[in-house]
Every structure is written in C-alpha cells, then in structure tokens.
Amino acid sequence: MKAIAVLTSGGDSPGMNAAVRAVVRVGIASGLEVSCVHGGYSGLLAGDIRQMTHKDVSNLIQAGGSVIGCTRCQEMFEDYAPGAAANILKRRGIDGLVVIGGEGSYRGAIKISQHGIPVVGIPGTIDNDIPGTERTIGFDTACDTLVDCLGKLRDTAASHNRTFVVEAMGRNGGWLALYGGIAGGADVILIPEVPWTNEEVLTRLTARAASGKTFHLVVISEGAGRCTDLAGWLQAQTPDELEVRATIPGHIQRGGSPSTADRLFASRCGQRAVEALVGGRGGVMIGELDGKIAEVPLEKAIEGRRVIDKQLFELALALA
C-alpha cells in the first residue's frame, strides 16, 4: 500500500471534513501518498483526484459540510461504472480508497472493491441509520441543531400560546427526531417506527391543554409524515385563536460546525480507516460498537435495518 484516496458521498454531514483531515494526515504520517476525490463518485468517474499535503487540510476540523464535495451519483448504478472507477484509481497509482458516507455510498464501495481496489467505509450521515454501527458522523451535531431550533420555537410558542409542528430530517428513520425531541423537550414525538394517527396527536394535545398547558411542541420525523399536513389538520380541529404552525428546519440540520463528539469520532474513524488499509483489511466499515471503534464487513454494515431504541421512545412518552 503506497497511495490511497478519500472521497465523501451522498448527503453532507458535520464532521466529514474532520474525517478527511484525519485520513490525509494519518496517511501521510504512515508514509503514504494521499489524494482527495473531489465531487464524490461523480468526481471519481471524471478523474478529479488531487494529491494532498499536510497543509492542505489545515483548519478543516471545525468546518461543516464537505470541502471536497458530496454528490448522489446515479451513474454508479450503471453496470460499467464501478469497474471504470476502479480502473481510474489504478491508472493513478492509488491502491486503496476511503469512502465517507451512508448506506448508498457503501453499495458503490462494495462494487468498486469487487474490481480489485480495497475500500474502507466511514459512516457519515446525520440519519444515524446504518445498521452496522451505533453511531454516525454528524448525528450528534444535527441533534444539537434541532434542539436549538426547538428552544427558540419554545420561546415563541410560550409567548403566543401556539402549537408548533416541527419536521426533523431522517428519511425512514426516527433517530434524529427521537433524540433531538427528547433533548429539546418536545411534547409529542412522531417517528416512522411507531404507528400513530392524527386523532391520537389531537387527544394528547387536548389532554395537555386541559391540564393547563398553553403551548405545545410536536416533532415529526420526515419519514413519519409531513409537518404541514399534520399542522393543517390540527388547526382545522381547534379554535382559530389557538394557532398551529408548521416549521421545517430543513437542511440547517445538516450544516454547521461539528460538535466535539463528532470531531473526535470522525478523527478516530479516519485513523482506523488508514490502519485498516495499511493492514490489508479492505472491505470493512469503521464504526462504533459497544462504545469502541470497530471494523465491520461492508456487506454486514448495510444488512437489514437499524432498530430504534423503543425504551427511549417510552421515556419520551413518560417525559411528555
């Protein structure tokens, strides 16, 4: 192993830059040439690969997003693309690849590895939904962002006796809504893993109002439904003077400077990814299991679906 490359793929998440920085610096310290692929898999297929120096990744640990660019590359689903990507790496003298991203990114990584390029994955997604790891880069920061939004909305809700229905990101998983909702003091949390109805939400809010509560915060995961639909339905069932507003924090949940936890986790994953490639252990994802950094086969890392913590959901009900 003489030369490696690193790319970020899919949606950006806070801490990706810290992981890139770690791969570059640990790689150079290990005697490797390290390059960055700009623009994810699309950039790889275009040959946009640039060798990096220690200085090139200065001041990255605190930066949000991905300075080397993220894309969702539909071309990688074409039969020819993985082989073409592997051949581009081989022609550039690159012996191994680190892919920072989520489940879809790993599917492309597995296909590239089948063409003779050792690949190691690093979990970068705010959704925290990769089955093979208990933690992903960016999730902690996204939770902090959602909690901050809820805190600000609480101020307005209390001032105007309003109900806010807040939509958290998360596709088909409710991790962000659940963790951020509990930490932000949400009164109702709706996630795709637990069935719910509009009528049940109304019943819970009505009970809160009967107990003297004058405002409410409802957090709904985007995988569980649209906040605008629920807010509109709730408003139609309540007096006009009891305002219901929908709020979508949207992509601000994906941006911003990463938290301390995300910076440390990203740095440790970057270090372990380089160590895995140097040690001849391609085809793995670097994640966290039982609180420790671990290597999980890429195929197993995306196998099945990560199950939500039902006990945590029950805690959310009790707290509300």
Stockholm file with secondary structure:
# STOCKHOLM 1.0

chainA/1-320         MKAIAVLTSGGDSPGMNAAVRAVVRVGIASGLEVSCVHGGYSGLLAGDIRQMTHKDVSNLIQAGGSVIGCTRCQEMFEDYAPGAAANILKRRGIDGLVVIGGEGSYRGAIKISQHGIPVVGIPGTIDNDIPGTERTIGFDTACDTLVDCLGKLRDTAASHNRTFVVEAMGRNGGWLALYGGIAGGADVILIPEVPWTNEEVLTRLTARAASGKTFHLVVISEGAGRCTDLAGWLQAQTPDELEVRATIPGHIQRGGSPSTADRLFASRCGQRAVEALVGGRGGVMIGELDGKIAEVPLEKAIEGRRVIDKQLFELALALA
#=GR chainA/1-320 SS CCEEEEEECSSCCTTHHHHHHHHHHHHHHTTCEEEEETTHHHHHHHTCEEECCTGGGTTCTTCCSCTTCCCCCGGGGSTTHHHHHHHHHHHTTCCEEEEEECHHHHHHHHHHHTTTCCEEEEEBCTTCCCTTCSCCBTHHHHHHHHHHHHHHHHHHHHHHTCEEEEEECCTTCCHHHHHHHHHTTCSEEECTTSCCCHHHHHHHHHHHHHTTCCCEEEEEETTTCCHHHHHHHHHHHSCTTSCEEEECCGGGGTCSCCCHHHHHHHHHHHHHHHHHHHTTCCSEEEEEETTEEEEEEHHHHTSSCCCCCHHHHHHHHHHC
#=GC SS_cons         CCEEEEEECSSCCTTHHHHHHHHHHHHHHTTCEEEEETTHHHHHHHTCEEECCTGGGTTCTTCCSCTTCCCCCGGGGSTTHHHHHHHHHHHTTCCEEEEEECHHHHHHHHHHHTTTCCEEEEEBCTTCCCTTCSCCBTHHHHHHHHHHHHHHHHHHHHHHTCEEEEEECCTTCCHHHHHHHHHTTCSEEECTTSCCCHHHHHHHHHHHHHTTCCCEEEEEETTTCCHHHHHHHHHHHSCTTSCEEEECCGGGGTCSCCCHHHHHHHHHHHHHHHHHHHTTCCSEEEEEETTEEEEEEHHHHTSSCCCCCHHHHHHHHHHC
//
